[in-house]
Amino acid sequence: MQWLNKVADEVMAAHPDGEILIESGVSPSGTYHVGTLREVLTCDAVMLELRRRGRSARHIHYVDDLDVFRKVPNNVPPTHEKFLGKPLCDVPAPDGSDQSYADYFLNDFLAAAKKLHMDMEVIRSHEKYRAGAMTEVIEIALTNVDKIRTAIEAISGRQLEKDWAPIQVLEDGYLKNRRFVSIDKAAKTVVYLDAEGQQQTTSYAKGEVKLNWRVDWPARWWQLGVDVEPFGRDHATKGGSYDTGAEIVKQVFGGTAPYPVPYNFINLTGETKKMSKSTGSIIAISDFTKVMPAEVVRYFTLRYAPEKLLFFDPSEGVVKLIDDYAALLAGQGSDDDKQTIDICSVGTDTTVSSVPFSHLVASYQAALKDPVKTLEIIKRTEHGDTVTAQEEIIKKELGFIEQWLAKWAPEDVKFELAEKIDSGRFTDEQKQLLAQLADKIANAPADADGEWFHKAIYELKEAGSLSPEQVFKPLYQALIGKDSGPRAGWFLSILPRDWLIKRLRLES
């Protein structure tokens, strides 16, 4: 993991002593999706690598739940439009429960983070503001408005409005951009102009005044002492929010910007745009962690440098990912491989076996999704020794396979053994072919494997000069009621012999 080593080397050089603080920050404006993983798991990986090297490191996750509710996502009732402009922490949950909108989405994320064995401290923005913990940074910002304006204009190259202010004010439960007039530090109040141009006074010690995001970000770098922060590439553009934040923290707060780790997005395969909470074109982290083992989720997110654009394929891509990770476990040759496994498997027992994922999928379905029978089926294949050695791992892996089949598996992979067979659907030629195959299997050695069955099928095909479709279509129709299915030789080898013979003779 060269990218991770580079980050760790440079961060340790910049901070040779003491604890290193890594921050992630996300607004709970909607469902936390796979794209969010890039930020939080990058933080987690940096923290783990620093700890591997003997350094004290901590990851804090800053929940921007005092952010304004700007847009109603597709998976939220349209009636929530009436809450637009309110802080997310004050918007009702979309399911009608007593929790807030922010809690509703955050709790789903935190449950997934627990499955991923992430070690992070959660900080809630609204709690800090409403407890008065932000009074100092608000005072510093409001006594240095000109410096902030100069920094933003100089670095971003854009002119701010004449009445621009670095704060938002809470009016009747809604956050408003208002023109700042003055501050009274003794009374902890600010004077601002309302929509009619009238002066109003409000407290900034109780969460009624919030720094806007371009100022809030560098303010908390300084206040919390953040040393490392990943952020999306959209914030990393020249003159963007990281650059303006770096100038603000230096000129206004007398601090230093954290070590930047810009990351690219995670797109769904075939999509040109990043995942979006508002449009609903996402895969929720909670679904991701149900379908894929924690170590594979980490492997997908962390194996490439953060600046690389990632694509996720929830169907065939999952098969390749899990098999790739199994191959990594089987190899463990280089130091880089060992480091990757350490970072990916932290806090969890192995849930990826050495049995190919596609083999497990077919065996599980052939066993009518019975885990015990699945193990019995695999024991009769070339992976029998693996079952003996990794039985408990395979049982856990089957739980993820069940979820994958239910949520993401392509239709041509899914099948069930047909409960009954209608012999009237088959021509006389097809019946004869299936009966001949049944006779061959009846005389097969007890230990006949997939290769034996494969040859038996092709001997019939060649003897009758039949096309693949003429052979395999009736075979799959008899077994699973579909025109195609898993590798035929291997598939027949795992089925109960007596049942298979009767089925090919169209007797059951």
C-alpha positions in Angstrom: 0.0 0.0 0.0 2.4 2.6 -1.3 -0.1 5.5 -0.9 -0.6 4.7 2.8 3.1 4.4 3.5 3.7 7.8 1.8 0.9 9.4 3.9 2.3 7.8 7.1 5.9 8.8 6.4 5.0 12.4 5.7 2.6 12.8 8.6 5.1 11.4 11.0 7.9 13.7 9.7 5.6 16.7 10.1 4.5 15.5 13.6 7.5 13.7 15.2 6.0 13.7 18.7 2.6 13.3 20.4 -0.7 12.0 19.3 -1.8 12.4 15.6 -5.4 13.4 15.1 -7.2 12.4 11.9 -10.6 13.9 11.1 -13.5 12.9 8.8 -16.6 14.9 8.4 -19.9 14.2 6.7 -23.3 15.9 6.7 -26.2 13.5 7.5 -28.3 15.0 4.8 -29.4 11.6 3.5 -28.4 8.0 3.2 -24.7 7.4 3.8 -23.6 5.7 0.6 -20.6 3.8 -0.6 -18.9 7.0 -1.6 -18.7 8.1 2.0 -16.5 5.0 2.7 -13.6 6.7 0.8 -13.4 9.3 3.5 -14.0 7.4 6.7 -12.0 4.3 5.8 -9.1 6.4 4.5 -9.0 8.0 8.0 -9.2 4.5 9.6 -6.4 3.2 7.5 -4.1 6.1 8.2 -4.8 5.7 12.0 -4.1 1.9 11.9 -0.9 2.4 9.9 0.4 5.0 12.4 -0.4 2.7 15.2 1.3 -0.2 13.5 4.4 2.0 13.5 4.1 2.7 17.3 2.5 6.1 17.1 -0.5 7.3 19.1 -3.3 8.2 16.6 -7.0 8.9 16.9 -9.8 9.3 14.3 -12.7 11.7 15.0 -15.8 11.8 12.9 -17.4 15.2 12.8 -21.1 15.0 12.1 -22.2 18.3 10.5 -25.8 18.0 11.7 -26.3 21.7 12.2 -26.0 22.1 8.5 -29.1 23.4 6.8 -31.6 20.9 5.2 -31.2 22.0 1.5 -32.8 19.3 -0.6 -35.3 16.5 -0.1 -33.7 13.2 -1.3 -35.7 10.7 -3.4 -36.1 8.3 -0.5 -37.6 10.9 1.8 -41.3 11.9 1.6 -41.9 15.1 -0.5 -43.8 16.6 2.4 -40.4 17.1 4.1 -40.1 20.1 1.7 -41.6 22.3 4.4 -38.6 21.7 6.6 -36.1 23.0 4.0 -33.9 25.6 5.7 -34.0 24.0 9.1 -30.9 22.5 10.7 -30.7 18.8 10.0 -30.7 18.0 13.7 -34.1 19.8 14.0 -35.8 18.1 11.1 -38.2 15.2 11.9 -37.1 11.7 10.8 -38.6 10.6 7.5 -40.0 7.4 9.2 -42.1 9.4 11.6 -40.2 8.2 14.7 -39.1 10.4 17.6 -35.5 10.7 16.4 -34.3 13.5 14.2 -33.6 13.4 10.5 -29.9 13.6 11.3 -30.1 10.7 13.8 -32.1 8.6 11.4 -29.4 8.6 8.8 -26.4 8.8 11.1 -27.5 5.8 13.2 -27.7 3.7 10.0 -24.2 4.7 9.2 -22.9 4.1 12.7 -24.3 0.6 12.7 -22.5 -0.1 9.4 -19.3 1.4 10.8 -19.5 -1.0 13.7 -19.7 -3.9 11.3 -16.5 -2.5 9.6 -14.8 -2.4 13.0 -14.0 1.3 12.7 -12.4 2.9 15.8 -13.6 6.5 15.7 -14.9 9.1 18.1 -18.1 10.8 17.0 -18.6 14.6 17.5 -21.9 16.2 16.9 -21.8 19.7 15.5 -25.1 20.8 17.0 -24.0 19.7 20.5 -20.8 21.7 20.3 -22.6 24.8 19.2 -25.5 24.6 21.6 -23.2 23.8 24.6 -21.2 27.0 23.9 -18.1 25.2 22.8 -17.9 27.3 19.6 -18.1 30.7 21.3 -14.3 31.3 21.0 -14.0 30.5 17.4 -17.1 32.6 16.6 -15.6 35.6 18.4 -12.3 35.2 16.5 -14.1 34.9 13.2 -16.3 37.9 13.8 -13.5 40.1 14.9 -11.5 39.2 11.8 -14.2 39.4 9.1 -12.0 41.5 6.9 -9.2 39.0 7.1 -11.5 36.2 6.2 -13.0 38.1 3.3 -9.5 38.9 2.0 -8.4 35.3 2.3 -11.4 33.9 0.4 -11.2 36.5 -2.3 -7.4 36.2 -2.8 -7.3 32.5 -2.8 -10.5 31.7 -4.7 -10.3 34.6 -7.1 -14.0 35.5 -6.6 -15.5 38.6 -5.3 -17.8 38.2 -2.2 -21.1 40.1 -1.9 -20.9 43.4 -0.1 -23.0 42.2 2.8 -21.3 38.8 3.0 -20.8 37.5 6.6 -19.2 34.3 7.9 -22.2 33.4 9.9 -25.8 32.0 9.6 -28.4 33.0 12.1 -31.3 30.9 13.5 -34.6 32.7 13.0 -37.8 30.9 13.9 -36.1 27.6 13.6 -34.6 28.2 10.2 -31.0 29.1 9.4 -30.6 32.4 7.4 -27.8 34.2 5.8 -27.9 37.7 7.4 -25.7 40.8 7.4 -23.5 41.0 10.5 -23.4 44.3 12.3 -21.5 43.9 15.6 -20.5 41.5 18.4 -20.7 41.9 22.2 -18.3 39.5 23.7 -19.3 40.2 27.2 -23.0 39.4 26.5 -22.1 36.7 24.0 -24.5 38.3 21.4 -24.4 39.5 17.9 -26.4 42.2 16.2 -27.5 41.5 12.6 -29.9 42.8 10.0 -33.0 40.8 9.4 -34.8 40.4 6.0 -36.4 43.8 6.4 -33.1 45.5 7.3 -34.0 45.8 11.0 -31.4 45.2 13.6 -31.8 42.1 15.7 -29.8 40.7 18.6 -29.2 37.0 19.3 -26.9 34.8 21.4 -24.0 33.0 19.8 -23.4 30.9 23.0 -26.5 28.7 22.5 -26.3 27.5 18.9 -28.3 30.4 17.4 -25.3 31.5 15.3 -23.4 29.2 13.1 -20.2 29.7 11.1 -20.7 29.1 7.4 -18.9 26.0 6.2 -15.9 27.8 4.6 -15.1 29.2 8.0 -16.4 26.4 10.2 -14.0 23.9 8.6 -10.7 25.7 9.3 -12.1 26.9 12.7 -12.4 23.3 13.9 -9.0 22.3 12.5 -7.6 24.9 14.9 -9.9 24.2 17.8 -9.5 20.4 17.7 -5.9 20.3 16.5 -6.6 18.3 13.4 -3.4 16.9 11.8 -4.7 14.8 8.9 -7.9 15.2 6.9 -9.1 13.4 3.7 -11.7 15.2 1.6 -13.3 14.9 -1.8 -11.5 16.1 -4.9 -14.1 18.8 -5.4 -12.7 20.5 -2.3 -9.1 20.0 -3.5 -9.2 22.1 -6.7 -6.9 25.1 -6.8 -8.5 28.0 -4.9 -11.1 25.6 -3.5 -12.3 25.2 0.0 -9.2 23.4 1.3 -7.0 26.2 0.0 -9.2 29.0 1.4 -9.4 27.1 4.7 -5.6 26.8 4.9 -5.3 30.6 4.5 -8.1 31.3 7.0 -6.6 29.0 9.7 -3.2 30.6 9.2 -4.3 34.3 9.0 -7.2 34.3 11.4 -6.6 31.5 13.9 -2.9 31.3 13.8 -2.9 27.6 13.1 -1.8 25.2 10.3 -3.9 23.3 7.9 -3.9 19.5 8.3 -2.1 17.2 6.0 -4.5 16.8 3.0 -5.5 13.5 1.6 -7.8 14.3 -1.4 -9.8 11.4 -2.7 -11.7 10.6 -5.8 -15.2 9.3 -6.0 -16.8 5.9 -6.1 -19.1 5.5 -9.0 -21.5 2.7 -9.9 -20.1 0.8 -13.0 -21.4 2.4 -16.1 -22.2 5.7 -14.4 -20.3 8.9 -15.2 -21.4 10.8 -12.1 -20.6 10.3 -8.5 -23.2 8.8 -6.1 -25.7 11.4 -4.9 -27.8 11.4 -1.7 -30.4 13.7 -3.3 -30.9 11.7 -6.5 -30.9 8.3 -4.9 -28.4 6.9 -7.4 -26.5 5.2 -4.5 -25.7 2.0 -2.7 -26.2 2.5 1.0 -23.3 1.6 3.2 -25.7 -0.5 5.3 -26.5 -2.6 2.3 -22.8 -2.8 1.3 -21.9 -4.3 4.7 -24.8 -6.8 4.6 -23.7 -8.2 1.2 -19.9 -8.1 1.5 -17.6 -9.1 4.5 -16.0 -6.2 6.3 -12.5 -7.1 5.1 -13.7 -7.1 1.5 -15.4 -3.7 1.9 -12.1 -2.4 3.2 -10.1 -4.1 0.5 -12.3 -2.6 -2.3 -12.0 0.9 -0.8 -8.3 0.9 0.3 -6.3 -1.2 -2.2 -5.9 1.7 -4.6 -4.6 5.2 -3.8 -7.3 7.7 -2.8 -6.9 9.8 -5.9 -8.0 6.8 -8.2 -11.6 6.8 -9.4 -13.3 3.6 -8.3 -16.2 1.8 -9.9 -18.4 -0.7 -8.1 -20.2 -3.4 -9.8 -22.8 -5.0 -7.4 -23.3 -8.1 -9.5 -20.3 -9.8 -11.2 -17.9 -7.3 -9.5 -18.7 -8.8 -6.1 -17.7 -12.2 -7.2 -14.3 -11.0 -8.5 -13.7 -8.8 -5.4 -14.2 -11.7 -3.0 -12.2 -14.1 -5.1 -9.4 -11.5 -5.3 -9.3 -11.1 -1.6 -9.3 -14.9 -1.1 -6.3 -15.1 -3.4 -4.6 -12.3 -1.4 -5.2 -14.4 1.8 -3.8 -17.5 0.1 -0.7 -15.7 -1.0 0.5 -13.4 1.7 3.9 -13.4 0.1 5.1 -9.8 0.2 5.2 -7.2 3.0 2.7 -5.2 1.0 0.3 -8.1 1.0 0.7 -8.6 4.7 0.1 -4.9 5.4 -3.0 -4.9 3.2 -4.4 -7.9 5.1 -3.6 -6.3 8.4 -5.4 -3.0 7.5 -8.4 -4.8 5.9 -8.9 -7.6 8.5 -8.5 -5.5 11.7 -11.0 -6.4 14.4 -12.7 -9.2 12.6 -12.5 -12.9 12.2 -11.9 -14.1 8.6 -15.1 -14.4 6.7 -13.6 -15.3 3.3 -12.8 -18.9 2.5 -10.6 -20.5 -0.1 -13.6 -21.9 -1.9 -14.3 -19.8 -5.1 -17.3 -17.5 -4.6 -19.1 -18.8 -7.7 -18.7 -22.4 -6.4 -20.2 -21.4 -3.1 -23.1 -19.6 -4.8 -24.0 -22.6 -7.0 -23.5 -25.1 -4.1 -25.7 -23.1 -1.8 -28.5 -22.9 -4.3 -28.2 -26.5 -5.2 -28.6 -27.3 -1.5 -31.8 -25.3 -1.5 -29.9 -22.7 0.6 -29.4 -25.1 3.5 -25.9 -24.3 5.0 -25.4 -27.8 6.3 -26.3 -29.5 3.0 -24.1 -26.9 1.2 -21.1 -28.1 3.2 -22.0 -31.7 2.4 -22.1 -30.9 -1.3 -18.8 -29.1 -1.3 -17.1 -32.0 0.6 -17.8 -34.1 -2.4 -15.8 -31.8 -4.7 -12.1 -30.9 -5.0 -12.7 -28.4 -2.1 -13.5 -31.1 0.4 -10.3 -30.6 2.5 -11.1 -26.8 2.6 -14.5 -27.5 4.1 -12.8 -29.5 6.9 -10.3 -26.7 7.6 -12.6 -23.7 7.1 -16.1 -24.9 8.0 -16.9 -22.0 10.3 -15.6 -19.4 7.8 -17.7 -20.9 5.0 -20.8 -20.8 7.2 -20.3 -17.1 7.8 -19.6 -16.5 4.1 -22.9 -18.2 3.1 -24.7 -15.5 5.1 -23.3 -12.8 2.8 -24.1 -15.0 -0.3 -27.7 -15.1 0.8 -27.8 -11.3 0.9 -26.0 -11.0 -2.4 -28.5 -13.4 -4.1 -31.4 -11.4 -2.6 -30.1 -7.9 -3.5 -27.6 -7.8 -6.3 -27.0 -11.2 -8.1 -27.7 -11.2 -11.8 -30.7 -13.4 -12.8 -28.5 -15.7 -14.9 -26.7 -16.7 -11.7 -29.7 -17.4 -9.5 -31.5 -20.7 -9.7 -33.5 -23.2 -7.7 -33.9 -26.9 -8.3 -37.2 -27.4 -10.0 -39.6 -29.1 -7.6 -41.6 -30.9 -10.3 -41.0 -31.7 -13.9 -43.4 -31.7 -16.8 -42.3 -34.4 -19.2 -44.7 -33.1 -21.8 -42.4 -30.0 -22.3 -39.6 -32.2 -23.8 -39.4 -33.7 -27.3 -38.8 -37.4 -27.8 -35.2 -36.6 -28.9 -34.6 -34.6 -25.7 -36.1 -37.3 -23.5 -33.8 -39.9 -25.2 -30.8 -37.7 -24.6 -31.6 -37.2 -20.9 -32.3 -40.9 -20.4 -28.9 -41.8 -22.0 -27.2 -39.4 -19.6 -29.1 -40.9 -16.7 -27.8 -44.4 -17.7 -24.3 -43.2 -17.9 -24.6 -41.6 -14.4 -26.1 -44.7 -13.0 -22.9 -46.6 -13.9 -20.6 -43.8 -12.8 -18.0 -44.5 -10.1 -19.0 -43.3 -6.6 -16.2 -40.7 -6.6 -17.0 -39.3 -10.1 -16.0 -35.6 -10.1 -17.0 -32.6 -12.3 -14.5 -33.6 -15.0 -16.1 -37.1 -15.3 -19.6 -35.6 -15.7 -18.3 -33.0 -18.2 -16.9 -35.8 -20.4 -20.1 -37.8 -20.1 -22.1 -34.9 -21.4 -19.7 -34.2 -24.3 -19.6 -37.9 -25.3 -23.4 -37.8 -25.8 -23.1 -34.5 -27.7 -20.4 -35.8 -30.1 -22.1 -39.2 -30.6 -25.3 -37.4 -31.7 -23.6 -34.6 -33.5 -25.6 -32.2 -31.4 -25.1 -28.5 -30.9 -24.4 -27.2 -27.4 -27.9 -25.7 -27.2 -29.5 -29.1 -28.1 -27.6 -30.7 -25.2 -27.6 -28.1 -22.5 -31.0 -26.4 -22.9 -33.0 -29.6 -22.1 -30.5 -30.5 -19.3 -31.0 -27.2 -17.5 -34.7 -27.2 -18.1 -35.0 -30.6 -16.4 -32.9 -29.5 -13.4 -33.7 -25.9 -12.8 -36.4 -24.9 -15.3 -34.1 -22.4 -17.1 -32.3 -22.5 -20.4 -28.9 -22.1 -18.8 -27.1 -22.4 -15.5 -23.9 -23.1 -13.7 -21.1 -25.2 -15.2 -22.9 -28.4 -16.1 -20.3 -31.0 -15.3 -19.5 -29.6 -11.9 -23.2 -28.9 -11.2 -24.2 -32.5 -11.9 -21.4 -33.8 -9.7 -22.7 -32.0 -6.6 -26.3 -33.1 -6.9 -27.6 -36.2 -5.0 -27.0 -39.1 -7.4 -30.3 -40.9 -6.9 -32.3 -37.7 -7.3 -30.3 -36.7 -10.4 -30.9 -40.1 -12.2 -34.7 -40.0 -11.5 -34.9 -36.4 -12.7 -33.0 -37.1 -15.9 -35.5 -39.9 -16.5 -38.2 -37.4 -15.9 -39.6 -39.5 -13.1 -39.8 -36.7 -10.5 
